[in-house]
């Protein structure tokens, strides 16, 4: 039973480390990793779909979490927070 628990913990730690590394990689580095995985495993593993989503992030000009990457839907800050306007 102790071996199974150790194996489960090792799998959880390895998957968390892989996920954290993936999130910290730049978009170009993610594309290189995906190209290598597609060359090794083929496209049947679903890496092609992940590659197309990663390419969208590259052409989008941002991570998608800020208003600047949303395009024309961005809301301008209130007048009191614009630079050049004296504080009241």
Secondary structure, DSSP 8 states (H G I E B T S, - for coil): -HHHHHHHHHHHHHHHHHHHHHHHS-HHHHHHHHHHHHHHH-GGGTHHHHHHHHHHHHHHTS-SSSGGGGGGG-----GGGSTTS---
